[in-house]
Amino acid sequence: MISRWAGFPALVNAENGVPAMQMGPFPPSGSKVCFVQPSPTSVELTGVNSPRYLFTPTGELKKPMMTLHTTFDPAVPYFHEETYEQVVALAGSSNWLVQIPVERYGHCEFEDFELLEAFLNLETWVETGMKP
């Protein structure tokens, strides 16, 4: 599970104190989530603490990485996946990346079965070395 992001404690929803499950704006109640971040510590992500300054992807993967991304995401457009795929390829790490497009509108609007299937595939990949 992810407990820290870019060296900072995980985020919480400022409105209700519930640990945030994604970077960026907090999802409305009942929304599906992206990342599990159990730490209840809050951090402000503005100015020099913004993701823009904290993280620049190198594409240098050393472990299996699997992403799920809704193809009609209004918050983080799908072309980010394609751009990241190119960065990873230029770094020579494509063998460590699996990207799963989910044909749906919304930000991280995944069904439970989609999340479970992806997690189980990632777990199998890590345990067996067989890329899905």
N, CA, C and O atoms as a printed pandas DataFrame, in Angstrom:
     atom_number atom_name residue_name chain_id  residue_number  x_coord  y_coord  z_coord
0              1         N          MET        A               1    0.831   -1.180    0.000
1              2        CA          MET        A               1    0.000    0.000    0.000
2              3         C          MET        A               1    0.878    1.247    0.000
3              4         O          MET        A               1    1.991    1.242    0.527
4              5         N          ILE        A               2    0.372    2.285   -0.584
5              6        CA          ILE        A               2    1.117    3.534   -0.660
6              7         C          ILE        A               2    0.820    4.350    0.585
7              8         O          ILE        A               2   -0.333    4.696    0.843
8              9         N          SER        A               3    1.846    4.657    1.353
9             10        CA          SER        A               3    1.625    5.462    2.551
10            11         C          SER        A               3    2.252    6.840    2.423
11            12         O          SER        A               3    1.971    7.726    3.230
12            13         N          ARG        A               4    3.101    7.029    1.416
13            14        CA          ARG        A               4    3.721    8.326    1.211
14            15         C          ARG        A               4    3.746    8.612   -0.275
15            16         O          ARG        A               4    3.751    7.692   -1.094
16            17         N          TRP        A               5    3.761    9.896   -0.624
17            18        CA          TRP        A               5    3.795   10.301   -2.010
18            19         C          TRP        A               5    4.830   11.398   -2.137
19            20         O          TRP        A               5    4.730   12.421   -1.460
20            21         N          ALA        A               6    5.813   11.207   -2.982
21            22        CA          ALA        A               6    6.869   12.185   -3.219
22            23         C          ALA        A               6    7.557   12.601   -1.914
23            24         O          ALA        A               6    7.975   13.749   -1.764
24            25         N          GLY        A               7    7.670   11.666   -0.983
25            26        CA          GLY        A               7    8.347   11.966    0.267
26            27         C          GLY        A               7    7.487   12.666    1.296
27            28         O          GLY        A               7    7.952   12.941    2.402
28            29         N          PHE        A               8    6.232   12.963    0.955
29            30        CA          PHE        A               8    5.340   13.630    1.886
30            31         C          PHE        A               8    4.324   12.640    2.417
31            32         O          PHE        A               8    4.013   11.656    1.745
32            33         N          PRO        A               9    3.794   12.884    3.628
33            34        CA          PRO        A               9    2.739   12.011    4.143
34            35         C          PRO        A               9    1.540   12.023    3.198
35            36         O          PRO        A               9    1.342   12.977    2.445
36            37         N          ALA        A              10    0.749   10.964    3.244
37            38        CA          ALA        A              10   -0.447   10.882    2.405
38            39         C          ALA        A              10   -1.435   11.984    2.789
39            40         O          ALA        A              10   -1.352   12.566    3.870
40            41         N          LEU        A              11   -2.354   12.251    1.896
41            42        CA          LEU        A              11   -3.291   13.350    2.059
42            43         C          LEU        A              11   -4.581   12.911    2.732
43            44         O          LEU        A              11   -4.938   11.733    2.711
44            45         N          VAL        A              12   -5.270   13.868    3.327
45            46        CA          VAL        A              12   -6.605   13.620    3.864
46            47         C          VAL        A              12   -7.547   14.668    3.304
47            48         O          VAL        A              12   -7.129   15.765    2.934
48            49         N          ASN        A              13   -8.817   14.318    3.246
49            50        CA          ASN        A              13   -9.840   15.239    2.805
50            51         C          ASN        A              13  -10.020   16.284    3.896
51            52         O          ASN        A              13  -10.378   15.952    5.026
52            53         N          ALA        A              14   -9.771   17.543    3.560
53            54        CA          ALA        A              14   -9.842   18.620    4.540
54            55         C          ALA        A              14  -11.247   18.805    5.091
55            56         O          ALA        A              14  -11.414   19.330    6.191
56            57         N          GLU        A              15  -12.262   18.380    4.339
57            58        CA          GLU        A              15  -13.642   18.572    4.778
58            59         C          GLU        A              15  -14.054   17.586    5.866
59            60         O          GLU        A              15  -14.787   17.945    6.788
60            61         N          ASN        A              16  -13.581   16.336    5.760
61            62        CA          ASN        A              16  -14.059   15.341    6.715
62            63         C          ASN        A              16  -12.956   14.534    7.390
63            64         O          ASN        A              16  -13.254   13.655    8.198
64            65         N          GLY        A              17  -11.684   14.809    7.078
65            66        CA          GLY        A              17  -10.576   14.122    7.729
66            67         C          GLY        A              17  -10.344   12.696    7.259
67            68         O          GLY        A              17   -9.480   12.005    7.798
68            69         N          VAL        A              18  -11.098   12.242    6.266
69            70        CA          VAL        A              18  -10.941   10.887    5.744
70            71         C          VAL        A              18   -9.700   10.839    4.851
71            72         O          VAL        A              18   -9.501   11.740    4.037
72            73         N          PRO        A              19   -8.858    9.800    4.987
73            74        CA          PRO        A              19   -7.684    9.728    4.116
74            75         C          PRO        A              19   -8.079    9.803    2.651
75            76         O          PRO        A              19   -9.025    9.151    2.210
76            77         N          ALA        A              20   -7.334   10.611    1.906
77            78        CA          ALA        A              20   -7.594   10.754    0.479
78            79         C          ALA        A              20   -7.117    9.523   -0.253
79            80         O          ALA        A              20   -6.158    8.878    0.169
80            81         N          MET        A              21   -7.765    9.195   -1.328
81            82        CA          MET        A              21   -7.409    8.016   -2.092
82            83         C          MET        A              21   -6.886    8.373   -3.466
83            84         O          MET        A              21   -6.687    7.480   -4.290
84            85         N          GLN        A              22   -6.661    9.627   -3.739
85            86        CA          GLN        A              22   -6.123   10.034   -5.034
86            87         C          GLN        A              22   -5.456   11.381   -4.878
87            88         O          GLN        A              22   -5.721   12.118   -3.929
88            89         N          MET        A              23   -4.583   11.695   -5.828
89            90        CA          MET        A              23   -3.976   13.014   -5.846
90            91         C          MET        A              23   -4.959   13.965   -6.500
91            92         O          MET        A              23   -5.775   13.549   -7.323
92            93         N          GLY        A              24   -4.888   15.216   -6.147
93            94        CA          GLY        A              24   -5.740   16.212   -6.774
94            95         C          GLY        A              24   -6.997   16.436   -5.973
95            96         O          GLY        A              24   -7.041   16.114   -4.785
96            97         N          PRO        A              25   -8.033   16.989   -6.606
97            98        CA          PRO        A              25   -9.265   17.278   -5.886
98            99         C          PRO        A              25   -9.848   16.016   -5.292
99           100         O          PRO        A              25   -9.751   14.941   -5.885
100          101         N          PHE        A              26  -10.445   16.137   -4.141
101          102        CA          PHE        A              26  -11.024   14.978   -3.482
102          103         C          PHE        A              26  -12.305   14.568   -4.177
103          104         O          PHE        A              26  -13.085   15.427   -4.589
104          105         N          PRO        A              27  -12.540   13.262   -4.318
105          106        CA          PRO        A              27  -13.735   12.819   -5.023
106          107         C          PRO        A              27  -14.982   13.052   -4.180
107          108         O          PRO        A              27  -14.910   13.073   -2.952
108          109         N          PRO        A              28  -16.119   13.226   -4.834
109          110        CA          PRO        A              28  -17.356   13.338   -4.087
110          111         C          PRO        A              28  -17.642   12.031   -3.363
111          112         O          PRO        A              28  -17.126   10.980   -3.743
112          113         N          SER        A              29  -18.451   12.095   -2.340
113          114        CA          SER        A              29  -18.796   10.916   -1.557
114          115         C          SER        A              29  -19.326    9.813   -2.465
115          116         O          SER        A              29  -20.162   10.063   -3.333
116          117         N          GLY        A              30  -18.842    8.607   -2.263
117          118        CA          GLY        A              30  -19.298    7.471   -3.046
118          119         C          GLY        A              30  -18.491    7.212   -4.302
119          120         O          GLY        A              30  -18.719    6.204   -4.971
120          121         N          SER        A              31  -17.550    8.092   -4.649
121          122        CA          SER        A              31  -16.743    7.893   -5.851
122          123         C          SER        A              31  -15.754    6.764   -5.648
123          124         O          SER        A              31  -15.329    6.485   -4.527
124          125         N          LYS        A              32  -15.394    6.117   -6.747
125          126        CA          LYS        A              32  -14.332    5.124   -6.701
126          127         C          LYS        A              32  -13.014    5.881   -6.555
127          128         O          LYS        A              32  -12.953    7.082   -6.817
128          129         N          VAL        A              33  -11.985    5.195   -6.148
129          130        CA          VAL        A              33  -10.730    5.859   -5.826
130          131         C          VAL        A              33   -9.560    5.264   -6.582
131          132         O          VAL        A              33   -9.668    4.192   -7.176
132          133         N          CYS        A              34   -8.429    5.978   -6.554
133          134        CA          CYS        A              34   -7.252    5.571   -7.321
134          135         C          CYS        A              34   -6.168    4.926   -6.479
135          136         O          CYS        A              34   -5.736    3.814   -6.786
136          137         N          PHE        A              35   -5.721    5.588   -5.435
137          138        CA          PHE        A              35   -4.580    5.126   -4.658
138          139         C          PHE        A              35   -4.987    4.947   -3.204
139          140         O          PHE        A              35   -5.762    5.740   -2.669
140          141         N          VAL        A              36   -4.467    3.911   -2.568
141          142        CA          VAL        A              36   -4.713    3.721   -1.145
142          143         C          VAL        A              36   -3.597    4.432   -0.396
143          144         O          VAL        A              36   -2.422    4.099   -0.549
144          145         N          GLN        A              37   -3.973    5.412    0.413
145          146        CA          GLN        A              37   -3.004    6.182    1.180
146          147         C          GLN        A              37   -3.500    6.259    2.625
147          148         O          GLN        A              37   -4.267    7.163    2.958
148          149         N          PRO        A              38   -3.081    5.337    3.484
149          150        CA          PRO        A              38   -3.671    5.234    4.808
150          151         C          PRO        A              38   -3.267    6.295    5.826
151          152         O          PRO        A              38   -3.942    6.429    6.847
152          153         N          SER        A              39   -2.213    7.045    5.599
153          154        CA          SER        A              39   -1.765    8.003    6.606
154          155         C          SER        A              39   -2.771    9.134    6.784
155          156         O          SER        A              39   -3.245    9.681    5.788
156          157         N          PRO        A              40   -3.113    9.507    8.024
157          158        CA          PRO        A              40   -4.076   10.580    8.251
158          159         C          PRO        A              40   -3.435   11.969    8.303
159          160         O          PRO        A              40   -4.069   12.913    8.774
160          161         N          THR        A              41   -2.209   12.114    7.835
161          162        CA          THR        A              41   -1.533   13.407    7.880
162          163         C          THR        A              41   -1.873   14.223    6.650
163          164         O          THR        A              41   -1.970   13.680    5.549
164          165         N          SER        A              42   -2.054   15.524    6.826
165          166        CA          SER        A              42   -2.405   16.399    5.713
166          167         C          SER        A              42   -1.179   17.176    5.256
167          168         O          SER        A              42   -0.296   17.474    6.060
168          169         N          VAL        A              43   -1.120   17.507    3.966
169          170        CA          VAL        A              43   -0.056   18.320    3.424
170          171         C          VAL        A              43   -0.656   19.204    2.342
171          172         O          VAL        A              43   -1.525   18.751    1.597
172          173         N          GLU        A              44   -0.224   20.432    2.238
173          174        CA          GLU        A              44   -0.746   21.326    1.218
174          175         C          GLU        A              44    0.102   21.201   -0.037
175          176         O          GLU        A              44    1.330   21.252    0.023
176          177         N          LEU        A              45   -0.561   21.037   -1.168
177          178        CA          LEU        A              45    0.148   20.833   -2.425
178          179         C          LEU        A              45    0.002   22.059   -3.318
179          180         O          LEU        A              45   -0.628   21.998   -4.374
180          181         N          THR        A              46    0.582   23.154   -2.892
181          182        CA          THR        A              46    0.561   24.372   -3.689
182          183         C          THR        A              46    1.979   24.912   -3.787
183          184         O          THR        A              46    2.846   24.535   -2.998
184          185         N          GLY        A              47    2.218   25.796   -4.755
185          186        CA          GLY        A              47    3.549   26.398   -4.902
186          187         C          GLY        A              47    4.614   25.349   -5.091
187          188         O          GLY        A              47    4.472   24.457   -5.928
188          189         N          VAL        A              48    5.696   25.446   -4.310
189          190        CA          VAL        A              48    6.799   24.497   -4.460
190          191         C          VAL        A              48    6.431   23.105   -3.981
191          192         O          VAL        A              48    7.175   22.162   -4.247
192          193         N          ASN        A              49    5.306   22.935   -3.280
193          194        CA          ASN        A              49    4.849   21.612   -2.860
194          195         C          ASN        A              49    3.896   20.987   -3.869
195          196         O          ASN        A              49    3.363   19.906   -3.619
196          197         N          SER        A              50    3.671   21.642   -5.002
197          198        CA          SER        A              50    2.744   21.100   -5.987
198          199         C          SER        A              50    3.377   19.897   -6.681
199          200         O          SER        A              50    4.602   19.797   -6.750
200          201         N          PRO        A              51    2.551   18.982   -7.196
201          202        CA          PRO        A              51    3.098   17.822   -7.905
202          203         C          PRO        A              51    4.045   18.209   -9.037
203          204         O          PRO        A              51    4.970   17.461   -9.354
204          205         N          ARG        A              52    3.822   19.365   -9.643
205          206        CA          ARG        A              52    4.681   19.807  -10.737
206          207         C          ARG        A              52    6.140   19.933  -10.286
207          208         O          ARG        A              52    7.059   19.633  -11.047
208          209         N          TYR        A              53    6.343   20.377   -9.050
209          210        CA          TYR        A              53    7.697   20.555   -8.545
210          211         C          TYR        A              53    8.218   19.332   -7.803
211          212         O          TYR        A              53    9.430   19.180   -7.643
212          213         N          LEU        A              54    7.334   18.466   -7.353
213          214        CA          LEU        A              54    7.749   17.320   -6.556
214          215         C          LEU        A              54    8.112   16.102   -7.397
215          216         O          LEU        A              54    8.857   15.238   -6.936
216          217         N          PHE        A              55    7.602   16.020   -8.616
217          218        CA          PHE        A              55    7.750   14.772   -9.345
218          219         C          PHE        A              55    7.833   15.011  -10.843
219          220         O          PHE        A              55    6.959   15.650  -11.429
220          221         N          THR        A              56    8.873   14.502  -11.449
221          222        CA          THR        A              56    8.997   14.471  -12.894
222          223         C          THR        A              56    9.300   13.024  -13.260
223          224         O          THR        A              56   10.356   12.507  -12.895
224          225         N          PRO        A              57    8.395   12.362  -13.972
225          226        CA          PRO        A              57    8.625   10.958  -14.289
226          227         C          PRO        A              57    9.847   10.763  -15.181
227          228         O          PRO        A              57   10.014   11.454  -16.186
228          229         N          THR        A              58   10.692    9.817  -14.801
229          230        CA          THR        A              58   11.879    9.492  -15.600
230          231         C          THR        A              58   11.611    8.320  -16.530
231          232         O          THR        A              58   12.293    8.146  -17.540
232          233         N          GLY        A              59   10.601    7.512  -16.176
233          234        CA          GLY        A              59   10.325    6.306  -16.957
234          235         C          GLY        A              59   11.232    5.147  -16.603
235          236         O          GLY        A              59   11.102    4.064  -17.173
236          237         N          GLU        A              60   12.141    5.354  -15.680
237          238        CA          GLU        A              60   13.087    4.307  -15.287
238          239         C          GLU        A              60   12.439    3.392  -14.254
239          240         O          GLU        A              60   12.625    3.567  -13.050
240          241         N          LEU        A              61   11.685    2.423  -14.735
241          242        CA          LEU        A              61   11.003    1.479  -13.848
242          243         C          LEU        A              61   11.921    0.311  -13.538
243          244         O          LEU        A              61   12.668   -0.155  -14.398
244          245         N          LYS        A              62   11.856   -0.151  -12.310
245          246        CA          LYS        A              62   12.668   -1.285  -11.888
246          247         C          LYS        A              62   11.806   -2.412  -11.327
247          248         O          LYS        A              62   12.302   -3.480  -10.969
248          249         N          LYS        A              63   10.493   -2.143  -11.261
249          250        CA          LYS        A              63    9.527   -3.115  -10.745
250          251         C          LYS        A              63    8.275   -3.025  -11.609
251          252         O          LYS        A              63    8.065   -2.034  -12.307
252          253         N          PRO        A              64    7.447   -4.064  -11.557
253          254        CA          PRO        A              64    6.200   -4.009  -12.308
254          255         C          PRO        A              64    5.339   -2.811  -11.910
255          256         O          PRO        A              64    5.160   -2.519  -10.728
256          257         N          MET        A              65    4.814   -2.129  -12.919
257          258        CA          MET        A              65    3.902   -1.011  -12.697
258          259         C          MET        A              65    2.689   -1.198  -13.595
259          260         O          MET        A              65    2.819   -1.376  -14.806
260          261         N          MET        A              66    1.522   -1.156  -12.992
261          262        CA          MET        A              66    0.278   -1.306  -13.737
262          263         C          MET        A              66   -0.576   -0.076  -13.471
263          264         O          MET        A              66   -0.760    0.328  -12.322
264          265         N          THR        A              67   -1.100    0.522  -14.549
265          266        CA          THR        A              67   -1.968    1.685  -14.392
266          267         C          THR        A              67   -3.343    1.381  -14.965
267          268         O          THR        A              67   -3.473    0.642  -15.941
268          269         N          LEU        A              68   -4.359    1.955  -14.353
269          270        CA          LEU        A              68   -5.715    1.961  -14.888
270          271         C          LEU        A              68   -6.064    3.417  -15.110
271          272         O          LEU        A              68   -5.764    4.267  -14.273
272          273         N          HIS        A              69   -6.699    3.709  -16.239
273          274        CA          HIS        A              69   -7.031    5.102  -16.535
274          275         C          HIS        A              69   -8.313    5.135  -17.350
275          276         O          HIS        A              69   -8.423    4.455  -18.371
276          277         N          THR        A              70   -9.278    5.921  -16.902
277          278        CA          THR        A              70  -10.494    6.078  -17.691
278          279         C          THR        A              70  -10.162    6.904  -18.928
279          280         O          THR        A              70   -9.443    7.900  -18.855
280          281         N          THR        A              71  -10.699    6.470  -20.065
281          282        CA          THR        A              71  -10.338    7.090  -21.331
282          283         C          THR        A              71  -10.987    8.454  -21.539
283          284         O          THR        A              71  -10.524    9.242  -22.364
284          285         N          PHE        A              72  -12.041    8.734  -20.809
285          286        CA          PHE        A              72  -12.702   10.031  -20.906
286          287         C          PHE        A              72  -12.635   10.726  -19.553
287          288         O          PHE        A              72  -13.663   11.080  -18.975
288          289         N          ASP        A              73  -11.424   10.917  -19.057
289          290        CA          ASP        A              73  -11.166   11.519  -17.745
290          291         C          ASP        A              73  -11.069   13.031  -17.905
291          292         O          ASP        A              73  -10.157   13.517  -18.573
292          293         N          PRO        A              74  -11.998   13.791  -17.300
293          294        CA          PRO        A              74  -11.954   15.239  -17.431
294          295         C          PRO        A              74  -10.870   15.889  -16.567
295          296         O          PRO        A              74  -10.472   17.023  -16.834
296          297         N          ALA        A              75  -10.392   15.197  -15.546
297          298        CA          ALA        A              75   -9.395   15.767  -14.629
298          299         C          ALA        A              75   -7.970   15.502  -15.106
299          300         O          ALA        A              75   -7.125   16.397  -15.065
300          301         N          VAL        A              76   -7.702   14.290  -15.552
301          302        CA          VAL        A              76   -6.381   13.898  -16.053
302          303         C          VAL        A              76   -6.608   13.214  -17.398
303          304         O          VAL        A              76   -6.887   12.016  -17.437
304          305         N          PRO        A              77   -6.494   13.945  -18.485
305          306        CA          PRO        A              77   -6.795   13.386  -19.807
306          307         C          PRO        A              77   -5.965   12.135  -20.110
307          308         O          PRO        A              77   -4.833   11.985  -19.651
308          309         N          TYR        A              78   -6.567   11.253  -20.892
309          310        CA          TYR        A              78   -5.940    9.966  -21.176
310          311         C          TYR        A              78   -4.592   10.098  -21.878
311          312         O          TYR        A              78   -3.760    9.197  -21.772
312          313         N          PHE        A              79   -4.356   11.191  -22.586
313          314        CA          PHE        A              79   -3.073   11.321  -23.289
314          315         C          PHE        A              79   -1.893   11.284  -22.322
315          316         O          PHE        A              79   -0.762   11.048  -22.748
316          317         N          HIS        A              80   -2.129   11.510  -21.041
317          318        CA          HIS        A              80   -1.051   11.380  -20.051
318          319         C          HIS        A              80   -0.507    9.953  -20.034
319          320         O          HIS        A              80    0.695    9.745  -19.871
320          321         N          GLU        A              81   -1.396    8.972  -20.202
321          322        CA          GLU        A              81   -0.959    7.572  -20.264
322          323         C          GLU        A              81   -0.048    7.354  -21.464
323          324         O          GLU        A              81    0.998    6.715  -21.356
324          325         N          GLU        A              82   -0.457    7.891  -22.606
325          326        CA          GLU        A              82    0.332    7.719  -23.824
326          327         C          GLU        A              82    1.688    8.408  -23.704
327          328         O          GLU        A              82    2.706    7.879  -24.152
328          329         N          THR        A              83    1.691    9.593  -23.095
329          330        CA          THR        A              83    2.950   10.314  -22.885
330          331         C          THR        A              83    3.864    9.527  -21.952
331          332         O          THR        A              83    5.062    9.399  -22.205
332          333         N          TYR        A              84    3.286    8.997  -20.863
333          334        CA          TYR        A              84    4.095    8.222  -19.923
334          335         C          TYR        A              84    4.641    6.959  -20.586
335          336         O          TYR        A              84    5.779    6.565  -20.331
336          337         N          GLU        A              85    3.845    6.334  -21.421
337          338        CA          GLU        A              85    4.304    5.147  -22.141
338          339         C          GLU        A              85    5.541    5.472  -22.987
339          340         O          GLU        A              85    6.471    4.669  -23.059
340          341         N          GLN        A              86    5.552    6.641  -23.622
341          342        CA          GLN        A              86    6.696    7.066  -24.421
342          343         C          GLN        A              86    7.925    7.330  -23.544
343          344         O          GLN        A              86    9.043    6.972  -23.913
344          345         N          VAL        A              87    7.714    7.953  -22.391
345          346        CA          VAL        A              87    8.820    8.228  -21.455
346          347         C          VAL        A              87    9.436    6.913  -20.985
347          348         O          VAL        A              87   10.658    6.775  -20.928
348          349         N          VAL        A              88    8.584    5.955  -20.650
349          350        CA          VAL        A              88    9.061    4.645  -20.196
350          351         C          VAL        A              88    9.821    3.937  -21.319
351          352         O          VAL        A              88   10.865    3.333  -21.074
352          353         N          ALA        A              89    9.307    4.008  -22.536
353          354        CA          ALA        A              89    9.984    3.368  -23.670
354          355         C          ALA        A              89   11.358    3.986  -23.909
355          356         O          ALA        A              89   12.328    3.268  -24.152
356          357         N          LEU        A              90   11.446    5.315  -23.840
357          358        CA          LEU        A              90   12.736    5.985  -24.034
358          359         C          LEU        A              90   13.745    5.591  -22.952
359          360         O          LEU        A              90   14.952    5.577  -23.197
360          361         N          ALA        A              91   13.249    5.275  -21.769
361          362        CA          ALA        A              91   14.127    4.850  -20.678
362          363         C          ALA        A              91   14.462    3.367  -20.758
363          364         O          ALA        A              91   15.253    2.863  -19.961
364          365         N          GLY        A              92   13.861    2.665  -21.720
365          366        CA          GLY        A              92   14.142    1.237  -21.868
366          367         C          GLY        A              92   13.467    0.367  -20.831
367          368         O          GLY        A              92   13.965   -0.712  -20.512
368          369         N          SER        A              93   12.337    0.817  -20.296
369          370        CA          SER        A              93   11.679    0.092  -19.208
370          371         C          SER        A              93   10.296   -0.440  -19.573
371          372         O          SER        A              93    9.516   -0.779  -18.683
372          373         N          SER        A              94    9.982   -0.520  -20.848
373          374        CA          SER        A              94    8.634   -0.939  -21.264
374          375         C          SER        A              94    8.236   -2.308  -20.728
375          376         O          SER        A              94    7.051   -2.585  -20.544
376          377         N          ASN        A              95    9.227   -3.165  -20.477
377          378        CA          ASN        A              95    8.913   -4.497  -19.953
378          379         C          ASN        A              95    8.347   -4.450  -18.532
379          380         O          ASN        A              95    7.838   -5.461  -18.049
380          381         N          TRP        A              96    8.422   -3.312  -17.857
381          382        CA          TRP        A              96    7.901   -3.164  -16.491
382          383         C          TRP        A              96    6.561   -2.438  -16.439
383          384         O          TRP        A              96    6.052   -2.183  -15.347
384          385         N          LEU        A              97    5.975   -2.098  -17.589
385          386        CA          LEU        A              97    4.750   -1.296  -17.600
386          387         C          LEU        A              97    3.605   -2.007  -18.307
387          388         O          LEU        A              97    3.757   -2.518  -19.416
388          389         N          VAL        A              98    2.453   -2.028  -17.637
389          390        CA          VAL        A              98    1.190   -2.468  -18.243
390          391         C          VAL        A              98    0.180   -1.363  -17.991
391          392         O          VAL        A              98   -0.017   -0.943  -16.850
392          393         N          GLN        A              99   -0.456   -0.893  -19.050
393          394        CA          GLN        A              99   -1.466    0.157  -18.941
394          395         C          GLN        A              99   -2.815   -0.423  -19.342
395          396         O          GLN        A              99   -2.938   -1.092  -20.368
396          397         N          ILE        A             100   -3.813   -0.160  -18.528
397          398        CA          ILE        A             100   -5.151   -0.688  -18.768
398          399         C          ILE        A             100   -6.111    0.477  -18.985
399          400         O          ILE        A             100   -6.478    1.165  -18.032
400          401         N          PRO        A             101   -6.519    0.701  -20.236
401          402        CA          PRO        A             101   -7.513    1.742  -20.479
402          403         C          PRO        A             101   -8.902    1.226  -20.092
403          404         O          PRO        A             101   -9.251    0.084  -20.389
404          405         N          VAL        A             102   -9.675    2.064  -19.440
405          406        CA          VAL        A             102  -11.049    1.718  -19.075
406          407         C          VAL        A             102  -11.959    2.676  -19.828
407          408         O          VAL        A             102  -11.947    3.880  -19.573
408          409         N          GLU        A             103  -12.742    2.147  -20.747
409          410        CA          GLU        A             103  -13.603    2.963  -21.606
410          411         C          GLU        A             103  -14.779    3.503  -20.788
411          412         O          GLU        A             103  -15.828    2.868  -20.683
412          413         N          ARG        A             104  -14.574    4.696  -20.210
413          414        CA          ARG        A             104  -15.601    5.272  -19.344
414          415         C          ARG        A             104  -15.305    6.738  -19.129
415          416         O          ARG        A             104  -14.153    7.163  -19.221
416          417         N          TYR        A             105  -16.338    7.517  -18.843
417          418        CA          TYR        A             105  -16.181    8.918  -18.468
418          419         C          TYR        A             105  -15.934    8.999  -16.961
419          420         O          TYR        A             105  -16.445    8.182  -16.195
420          421         N          GLY        A             106  -15.155    9.977  -16.552
421          422        CA          GLY        A             106  -14.954   10.248  -15.134
422          423         C          GLY        A             106  -13.518   10.010  -14.714
423          424         O          GLY        A             106  -12.734    9.377  -15.421
424          425         N          HIS        A             107  -13.200   10.530  -13.550
425          426        CA          HIS        A             107  -11.857   10.388  -12.993
426          427         C          HIS        A             107  -11.840    9.208  -12.037
427          428         O          HIS        A             107  -12.457    9.243  -10.973
428          429         N          CYS        A             108  -11.127    8.169  -12.432
429          430        CA          CYS        A             108  -10.989    6.960  -11.601
430          431         C          CYS        A             108  -12.338    6.304  -11.311
431          432         O          CYS        A             108  -12.553    5.777  -10.219
432          433         N          GLU        A             109  -13.220    6.334  -12.261
433          434        CA          GLU        A             109  -14.539    5.712  -12.097
434          435         C          GLU        A             109  -14.457    4.240  -12.480
435          436         O          GLU        A             109  -14.994    3.819  -13.504
436          437         N          PHE        A             110  -13.775    3.469  -11.642
437          438        CA          PHE        A             110  -13.582    2.047  -11.899
438          439         C          PHE        A             110  -14.616    1.237  -11.127
439          440         O          PHE        A             110  -15.055    1.624  -10.044
440          441         N          GLU        A             111  -14.988    0.115  -11.706
441          442        CA          GLU        A             111  -15.847   -0.836  -11.003
442          443         C          GLU        A             111  -14.960   -1.658  -10.071
443          444         O          GLU        A             111  -13.767   -1.827  -10.324
444          445         N          ASP        A             112  -15.551   -2.163   -8.995
445          446        CA          ASP        A             112  -14.778   -2.953   -8.034
446          447         C          ASP        A             112  -14.083   -4.131   -8.708
447          448         O          ASP        A             112  -12.925   -4.420   -8.406
448          449         N          PHE        A             113  -14.779   -4.813   -9.616
449          450        CA          PHE        A             113  -14.185   -5.977  -10.269
450          451         C          PHE        A             113  -12.977   -5.590  -11.120
451          452         O          PHE        A             113  -12.046   -6.383  -11.260
452          453         N          GLU        A             114  -12.977   -4.378  -11.691
453          454        CA          GLU        A             114  -11.841   -3.923  -12.498
454          455         C          GLU        A             114  -10.610   -3.703  -11.622
455          456         O          GLU        A             114   -9.494   -4.064  -11.996
456          457         N          LEU        A             115  -10.831   -3.111  -10.461
457          458        CA          LEU        A             115   -9.730   -2.886   -9.520
458          459         C          LEU        A             115   -9.184   -4.207   -8.996
459          460         O          LEU        A             115   -7.970   -4.395   -8.912
460          461         N          LEU        A             116  -10.078   -5.115   -8.647
461          462        CA          LEU        A             116   -9.652   -6.413   -8.124
462          463         C          LEU        A             116   -8.884   -7.201   -9.175
463          464         O          LEU        A             116   -7.842   -7.785   -8.879
464          465         N          GLU        A             117   -9.397   -7.217  -10.399
465          466        CA          GLU        A             117   -8.713   -7.944  -11.479
466          467         C          GLU        A             117   -7.312   -7.373  -11.727
467          468         O          GLU        A             117   -6.350   -8.123  -11.889
468          469         N          ALA        A             118   -7.207   -6.051  -11.755
469          470        CA          ALA        A             118   -5.898   -5.420  -11.967
470          471         C          ALA        A             118   -4.949   -5.760  -10.822
471          472         O          ALA        A             118   -3.786   -6.094  -11.049
472          473         N          PHE        A             119   -5.446   -5.675   -9.603
473          474        CA          PHE        A             119   -4.593   -5.985   -8.450
474          475         C          PHE        A             119   -4.118   -7.432   -8.490
475          476         O          PHE        A             119   -2.939   -7.704   -8.261
476          477         N          LEU        A             120   -5.018   -8.354   -8.778
477          478        CA          LEU        A             120   -4.631   -9.761   -8.831
478          479         C          LEU        A             120   -3.640  -10.024   -9.964
479          480         O          LEU        A             120   -2.712  -10.817   -9.804
480          481         N          ASN        A             121   -3.831   -9.364  -11.105
481          482        CA          ASN        A             121   -2.871   -9.502  -12.209
482          483         C          ASN        A             121   -1.500   -8.952  -11.830
483          484         O          ASN        A             121   -0.472   -9.541  -12.165
484          485         N          LEU        A             122   -1.492   -7.826  -11.133
485          486        CA          LEU        A             122   -0.222   -7.259  -10.677
486          487         C          LEU        A             122    0.453   -8.188   -9.673
487          488         O          LEU        A             122    1.662   -8.409   -9.740
488          489         N          GLU        A             123   -0.320   -8.721   -8.755
489          490        CA          GLU        A             123    0.224   -9.647   -7.755
490          491         C          GLU        A             123    0.834  -10.877   -8.423
491          492         O          GLU        A             123    1.925  -11.312   -8.052
492          493         N          THR        A             124    0.137  -11.431   -9.397
493          494        CA          THR        A             124    0.651  -12.595  -10.124
494          495         C          THR        A             124    1.929  -12.253  -10.877
495          496         O          THR        A             124    2.878  -13.038  -10.896
496          497         N          TRP        A             125    1.946  -11.080  -11.495
497          498        CA          TRP        A             125    3.129  -10.616  -12.228
498          499         C          TRP        A             125    4.339  -10.526  -11.294
499          500         O          TRP        A             125    5.435  -10.973  -11.632
500          501         N          VAL        A             126    4.120   -9.941  -10.117
501          502        CA          VAL        A             126    5.208   -9.789   -9.148
502          503         C          VAL        A             126    5.693  -11.159   -8.673
503          504         O          VAL        A             126    6.896  -11.387   -8.550
504          505         N          GLU        A             127    4.777  -12.047   -8.415
505          506        CA          GLU        A             127    5.136  -13.357   -7.863
506          507         C          GLU        A             127    5.761  -14.294   -8.898
507          508         O          GLU        A             127    6.654  -15.072   -8.564
508          509         N          THR        A             128    5.301  -14.228  -10.150
509          510        CA          THR        A             128    5.753  -15.195  -11.155
510          511         C          THR        A             128    6.720  -14.609  -12.182
511          512         O          THR        A             128    7.448  -15.345  -12.848
512          513         N          GLY        A             129    6.723  -13.285  -12.306
513          514        CA          GLY        A             129    7.537  -12.648  -13.330
514          515         C          GLY        A             129    6.895  -12.672  -14.708
515          516         O          GLY        A             129    7.503  -12.236  -15.686
516          517         N          MET        A             130    5.668  -13.181  -14.791
517          518        CA          MET        A             130    4.944  -13.268  -16.075
518          519         C          MET        A             130    4.088  -12.019  -16.238
519          520         O          MET        A             130    3.117  -11.819  -15.509
520          521         N          LYS        A             131    4.458  -11.182  -17.202
521          522        CA          LYS        A             131    3.731   -9.940  -17.469
522          523         C          LYS        A             131    2.342  -10.267  -18.032
523          524         O          LYS        A             131    2.224  -11.088  -18.942
524          525         N          PRO        A             132    1.303   -9.637  -17.505
525          526        CA          PRO        A             132   -0.052   -9.906  -18.018
526          527         C          PRO        A             132   -0.231   -9.427  -19.458
527          528         O          PRO        A             132   -1.310   -9.580  -20.030
